[in-house]
Each structure stands twice: as structure tokens, then as C-alpha cells.
Amino acid sequence: MIRINLLPLKEVRRALDRRRQVSIALLSLAMAALAMVVPFVIQSMEMSRLEREIDALNAEVARLNQQAREVRELERKRADLRAKLKVITDLQSRRVGPVRMLEDLSGATPEKLWIVDFTDSGGQATITGMALDNQTIATFMRQLQNSKYFYDVDLVEATENVPARGTPEGQSGIVFKKFVVKARLDYTGADGKSAAGPEPAPKNGGAPPAGGGEHGA
């Protein structure tokens, strides 16, 4: 059986228009949805990239903090080592200092001068001896002052004394000069600069008085 569409032409056109409008509406909705989805996807990708960069930066900061802690630990160990080395150096100086000090004392003693007593009390040395004349005592003080283990060398007494038997040339009748010299000691060999600052000049110019310092002549 054959059917014939007898709808008017206007109805067909209206139906086509409605379909076209529905299609346009659906396409507009799809484009709007796409316009909203695409920025969200792009933003999500950007956020993921930023999060990866933040993680990498945090890892770098943690690595640098670890290195900083290691550097601080090394600095602390180096400071401890320096302190220990200083203690060892000071101990070695105190151990060998007296020996070298006595060597300098012996080297500063002229031929015509004899040391009969040497005492050390709190870094203050008292040297008692005998010499043929004042010039020999002055030479001894000057050479002692040149030692890096003695400083503030000072003559505190110089008297004439006839030596007893058994002393050098004791039977010759020669009158010797008895003297007492005081000096500060520096066992570290720093010439007193480590404790007393710059080396002060010896009193009386490093020489005993010509005649006023003698008693009982």
C-alpha cells in the first residue's frame, strides 16, 4: 500500500527549523561545556607542574640544610681540634720552656760572672751572683734582656763582697761584686708579649749604677 505525505510545505519547514534550533542549542551547550572544561584541564596541568617544582625545591632545600648542618659540624670539630692543638702547644712550651730558659741564662752569663742562686716564684726570677765589676753585671743584664724567655730585667742590689775560700779566685784577695737581679719569665718564649704586652725597657738603662748602687764599699 502506498502512502503519500500530504503535509503542507510550511509545516515541513517549521519542523526543520525546530530541528536546526535544537541542534544549535545542543552545539552551543557543548561549546560552553568545552569552554569551561578546557581552562580547568589547563589549570590542573599547570598546578601539577607547579607542585612538581615545589617538591623539587623542597628536596633541594632539604639537601642544602643537610649540607649546612654538616658544615657547622665540621666547623665545630675544627674549632675543637684547634683548641686541643693549642693546649698541646702550650704543654710542650711549658715542658721545654724551662730547659731553653736555662740555656739562655747560661748563654747570657759572661766569663767573669758566676750565678750562685736562682729562684722562680710565680714567674718572677731572682738571680743572685758575683762578678768582677759593674760592667760585667751590665753585660749580663743586657744579654739576659735579649733573651725571649726573660723580660723586665732589673738590678735590685749590687754590693762589694770578699768571697770565701773555695769560690773562684777566693784566695787571691780580689773583691767581687755581689748582685741580685730580678726578671720576669716567659716559658713560652714570647718575650713577655703574650702576658705583659710590649716589652718594657729595663730600669737604669739595663746597667747598674756606677757607684751609687754599691753599699759597704
Residue pairs with C-beta under 8 A, 6 or more apart in sequence:
90 188
93 187
93 188
93 189
94 187
94 188
97 149
97 187
97 188
97 189
98 187
100 149
100 189
101 147
101 149
101 150
101 185
101 187
104 144
104 147
104 148
104 149
104 150
105 115
105 118
105 127
105 144
105 147
105 150
107 143
107 147
108 140
108 143
108 144
108 146
108 147
108 150
109 115
109 140
110 131
110 136
110 139
110 140
110 143
112 131
112 132
112 133
112 136
113 129
113 130
113 131
113 132
113 136
113 137
113 139
113 140
114 129
114 130
114 131
114 167
114 168
115 127
115 128
115 129
116 128
116 129
116 130
117 126
117 127
117 128
117 129
118 125
118 126
118 127
118 128
119 125
119 126
120 126
120 185
123 184
123 185
123 186
124 182
124 183
124 184
124 185
125 150
125 182
125 183
125 184
125 185
126 180
126 181
126 182
127 180
127 181
127 182
127 183
128 178
128 179
128 180
129 140
129 178
129 179
129 181
130 161
130 163
130 167
130 168
130 176
130 177
130 178
130 179
131 137
131 140
131 176
131 177
131 179
132 174
132 176
132 177
133 177
134 158
134 177
134 207
134 208
134 209
134 210
134 213
136 177
137 155
137 158
137 177
137 179
137 181
137 207
137 208
138 206
138 207
138 208
140 181
141 153
141 155
141 181
141 202
141 206
141 207
141 208
142 206
142 207
144 150
144 153
144 181
144 183
145 151
145 153
145 202
145 206
148 186
148 189
148 190
148 191
149 185
149 186
149 187
149 189
149 191
150 183
150 184
150 185
150 186
151 183
151 184
151 186
151 191
151 192
151 196
151 199
151 200
152 182
152 183
152 184
152 192
152 196
152 200
152 202
153 181
153 182
153 183
153 202
153 206
154 181
154 182
154 183
154 202
154 203
154 204
155 179
155 180
155 181
155 203
155 204
155 207
155 208
155 213
156 180
156 181
156 182
157 178
157 179
157 180
157 213
158 177
158 178
158 179
158 180
158 208
158 209
158 213
158 214
159 177
159 178
159 179
159 214
159 215
159 216
160 175
160 176
160 177
160 178
160 214
160 216
160 217
161 175
161 176
161 177
161 178
162 173
162 175
162 176
163 169
163 170
163 174
163 176
164 170
165 171
167 176
177 214
179 208
184 192
184 196
186 192
186 194
186 195
186 196
188 194
191 199
192 199
193 199
211 217
